[in-house]
Amino acid sequence: MDIATTTPGTTTATEPTPLRYALALGLVGFVTSFGAHVVAVNLPLYASQVGVGVAVIGLLIAVYDLAEVFAKPLFGWLADREGMKRTMLAGIVVFVAASLLYLVVPPQLLFAVRFLQGVGAAALSAVSLALVAVYYREQRGRAYGAYNTVKGAGYVLSPLVGGLIVAGASFAAIFLAAAAVGAVALGVALWLPREPPRERSRVAVDDNDDLSLAGLRDVLADRELRRWFAVIVVNMFFVGIIFGFLPVRIAALGYDPTAAGVLLALVALGYLLVQPLAGRAADCLGAAPTIRFGLGLAALATIALALLGGGAFLAASLLAGVGVGIVWTNTDALVSELAEPDRLGATMGTAGSVKELGDMVGPITIGLLAQGLGVSVGLALCGGLGLLALLLLSRRPLLGYPKSRAAPVAPPLN
């Protein structure tokens, strides 16, 4: 299929949209997963060099997510108004510029640099996610699986690459690496075709002064979307716990740093590699039962992390990563199906914001519990909270009816 003459999303069932578009968009998403973690894992070195404490490290990690929480809905709305590809390119440029800024400002301004990185990441992350839905009218689960696998590789590669860069050069050099990754993604994004034109609603044309708030209000007014956003928050609650506090639990069990690093890499790989398979399973079996299984698996595995050791602990760690990976990719696909066509960018931007919200709530919750009760009790209680949330969400059927199909996207969650 010729990229120059064929518009994604307009192909027939016998000529599906090539998977390379999803992979290319995944590389754009890789910029933020890599950029967030390549700095975060090396913040202790920064703290020792600048002379700041652990509290500042926590703030520097949180400010990146905080910027994304507020900026993603705005950029989602902007993408619906001005075009998705154009907005995505602007986000990449902001991210690259913010990364290079650290090379010329005092190290004490890292807080501002991280915030600007988060703003750029909000645009490129939310819009690249929405473009997957635009390009892929069919087999979205498979497309989102490919997208999230490439994007999620940043979680695995950033600690390894960042450590090598810091060992061979300096802390500042990791920002040069982040800018280089962004530049590559910019070239890939320029190669992608523009999204097909869409009809915009009357509100989108006439209400220019309050569009961001109105669009967010309209998205949140959708009852089914609100319930799936709640599922996303619960899953990201587990993501923050697993990838934030699993290292603490590993240390408590007496593993050395090398063994801990290998275990964390295996968990991240399991989280990534399950996503294409989970996407295909959702295409065949439905998104809701697949998501229900993944969320329950993550909750039970989190509880098991508090109780087990040895090989059983390794198995529970892998299952926890697999569980959140299953939910991650399929909630993206389902939310895109439920979105109104003229609010796709705003809907996916809001979904991105609730992800960041859950990603912040998880570590805060287990941190408070672990401070008073210990890490093991904190893990068990958080796993129990996740199971309770799943039960509450399952009290009523969760149905999704896509705007382009007559059949429901998914059977009831319960």
Secondary structure, DSSP 8 states (H G I E B T S, - for coil): --TTT--TT---TTS---THHHHHHHHHHHHHHHHHHHHHTTHHHHHHHHT--HHHHHHHHHHHHHHHHHHHHHHHHHHHHH-HHHHHHHHHHHHHHHHHHTTTS-GGGHHHHHHHHHHHHHHHHHHHHHHHHHH-SS-HHHHHHHHHHHHHHHHHHHHHHHHHHHHHS-STHHHHHHHHHHHHHHHHHHHS---------HHHHH-GGGHHHHHHHHHHH-HHHHHHHHHHHHHHHHHHHHHHHHHHHHHHTT--HHHHHHHHHHHHHHHHHHHHHHHHHHHHH-HHHHHHHHHHHHHHHHHHHHH--HHHHHHHHHHHHHHHHHHHHHHHHHHHHHS-GGGHHHHHHHHHHHHHHHHHHHHHHHHHHHHHH-HHHHHHHHHHHHHHHHHHHTTS---B--TT-SS-SB----
